[in-house]
Amino acid sequence: MHPILFNLGPLPIHTYGVLLALGVFLGLIALRINARRLGLDPEAAQNEALWLVLAGLAGARLAFVLLEPGPLLGNLGRFVFIWQGGLVFYGGLAVALPLVVWRGRAQGWGAAAWADLLAPSLALGQALGRVGCFFSGDSYGKPFDGPWAVVFSAPHSLAPTGIPLHPTQLYTAGALLLIFALLTWLLPRRRFAGQVVLTYGLLHGVARLVIEPFRADWRGAVVAAGMTPTGLFALGLAVVCLLGLVWGLRRSAARPA
């Protein structure tokens, strides 16, 4: 599509980076709104979230490098060029999760309640990031001749050019927007702390498993049952979150009214 939005003198402004920044910005706005809904300090929540964003981006980039080190060999300075694409969500999650637990407890909010507050914003930010992937050609789909196929033609596109492909980035963005809407509705109605983030993990994992077979970009070598490491992580995330939801709902139902 349009990997470079415009040039600022000799400096190219990448569409992916702009949409990633927009996703962070809108996610923080949603976080502040939801913090007020729950009676928490929106300023403190935003400050904590900013550190999580940095940790998550570093982990997501590191996971990409571990899965596909080729582009950075001999040029490690490009590690920080996240605006050009190359982030693996589950790497960011693995790095940010311990920080969520630590800071949630340190603030007195509780780790599960803090994770619940973060979940809708995370889904919204991811959705904008996937739209950015669409413009850069990252996370591209397999060849497809259907009426909604997309053809990338920009010379700097990360996707193969001139071939009709599944718009897998938009599939994921649409799923994440639906997840964001559901989590926003669920947050003030949750029956136990952790229900929102577990719902996010379950739905995200399922969406990833549904969309994964349509993707053609490299996501690591096939590990088992035709699944890549990211696919297996999505499966594990969905199963763990489903078990957590069943346990939490049963426990909350057993409590005396």
N, C-alpha and C positions, 0 to 999 in steps of 0.2 A: 504494500500500500504506500505509505508515506513515512519511511523510517526517520527522515530528517524533516522536521516541521518548518524550519527556516534557518538561515545563516545570519549570525550576528557578527558581521565582519568576517574574519577567518574562522570563527568558532561556530560549528554546526550545533544547532539545538535539536536534540533527538526527541521525537514524539513520545517514545517510551518513557523517557525521563520526565517529561512534562506531565504525562498522565499518571505516572507513579507518584510524583509530588502532589498532584491533585487528589489522588486516592488517599494519601496520608492526611492532607488538609481536611477533606470531607470526613474521613474517619475520626479525626480529632473533634470536629464539630459534633458528630453523632455521639461521641464519647461524652462530651460536656453535657449535651442534652439528656442523655441517659443517666449520667451521674446526678443531675438535678432531680430527675424522676425518682431516684432511689434515696435522695436525701444526703448524698455525698458531696464533698467539696470538688467542684469541677476543675478548679485550678490545680489542685494536688493530683487529681486523676490524669490530667493532661500532661503534667510534668513527668509523672511516672511512665506514661505511655510513650513519651518521646524517647526515653532510654530504651524501652522495649523495641521501638522501631529501629533504632541503630543496631541493637543486638541481633534482631531478626534479619535485617539486611546483611549483616556480616555473616551470619550462619547460612543464609540462603546462598550467598555468593561462594562461601567455602564449599558447600555441598556441590555446587555446579562445577567448581574446579576439580574436586575429587572425582566426579563422574566423567568429566571431559576436560582433562588438563591441557590438551593440545593447544588451544588458542592462547594460553598464557605462558607456555614454555618459552623461556628466554626473555620474557617481558612481564615480570611480576607486577610492575607498576600499573598494569591494566586491571589488576584485581579490583580497584575502586571504580572502574568505569561501568557501574551498574546501569547507567542510563542507556547503555547500548544493549541491554538484555543480558540474560545469563544468570537467572536466580532460580533456585530450587526451593519451593515452599517448605518442604518437610525439613530441610536443613535449618531454615529460620525458626521453625517451630521447636526443633530439638534444642536450639540455643536459648530461645526466649522462655521456654516453659519453666526451667529452674528459676529464672529471674522473676517470673510471675508469682511463683510460690513464695519466694523470699520476700519480695516487696509487698505482696498482699498481706503477709503476716506482719511485716514491719510496720505497715500503716495502720494495722488494727482492723482492716476490712475483712480479713480472711482470704486465703488463697482461692477458694472456690468462688466466693462472691466477686472477687476482683477479676477472675477469669470470665465469669458471666458478663460482667460489665464490658470487658474487652471484645467479646466474641462478635457482636453485631458490627462494630467498627472494623474488625479484622476482615469480615466478609465483604464489607463495602470497599475497603481499600484494595483487597484482592481483585474485586470485580473491575475496578478502574485499571489496575495493573494488567489484567488480561486484555482489556481493550488496547492498552499500550502494546502488548505482545502482538495483537492483530496488526497494528500499524507498522511494527518493526519486522514482522514475519516470523517472530520467535514462536515456539510451541505450535508449529504448523501441522496441518492434517494430511491424511493420505489422499491420493488422487481420487476424484469424485466427479461424476458428470451430471449431478442433480441440478435442479434449477437455482439452488442457493449456493452453488460452488463459487469460490473466489479464485481469482488469478492474480498472482503477485507479479509486478513488472518492474518495480524500482530496482536500480542496479545495486543498492546497498541492502536490499531485503535479505533477511536470514532464511527465508523460505525459498524453495525452488521457484524459478520464474517461468512464466508462460504455460503453466500446467494448472488445470482446474483442481482445487483442493477443498477438503472439508474445512470450514471456518471453525476449527476446534477452539480457538481462542474465544470466539463469541458464544459458543456453546457453554464454555466454562463461566464466562462473564454473566450470561443470563442465569445460570444456575446459582451463582453466588449472589446476585441481586435478589432472587427469590429467597435464598437462605437469610440474607440480611433482613428482608421484610418480616419473615417468620420469627427470627430471633428478637427483633425489636418489639413485636407483638407479645412474645412469650416472656420477655424480661420481667415486667411487673407482675406477671401471673405465675411465675415459677413456683413449684411446690417444694423445692429444696435447693440449697446453694449448690451450684455446679450443674444444674439441669440445663441451663442455656448453653454453656460451653460443651457439654456432652452432646447436646442436640446438634450443635455446630459440627463437632467432630464426626458424628454419625453421618450427617447429610453431606458434608464435604467429602468424606471417604467414599460414600456411595456414588456421588456425582463424578468423582475422579475415576472410579472403576467403570462407570457407564461410558465416559468419554474417552478413556485411555485407549481402547481398541481403534479409535478413529485417528489417533495421532501418529505422525511419522517421524517426528524429531527424535534425536538420540536422548534416551532417559536412562542410560546404563544398559549393560548386557542383560539378556534374559536370564533370570535366576532359577525359576521353577514354574511349571504349569503355564509356560508362555508369558509369564509376568516379569516386568522389570522391577528393579529395587523400589522405584516410586509407587508402582502398582501394589507391591506387597506391603509397603508402608501404609498405603490407603486402606487396604483390606484389614490390616492389623488395627489401624485407628478406628475404623467403623465397628469392628467386633468389640474392641475394648470399650468404646463409648456406648454401644448398645447394651452391653452387660452392666455398665455403670448406671445407665438410665433405668434399667429394670430393677436393679438393686435399690437405687435412690427412690424410685416411685413406690416400691413395695414398703420400704422403710417409712416413708412419709405417710402412707396409707395406714400403717400399723400404729402410728402415734395417736394417743387419745385426743379428741377434739377439744 
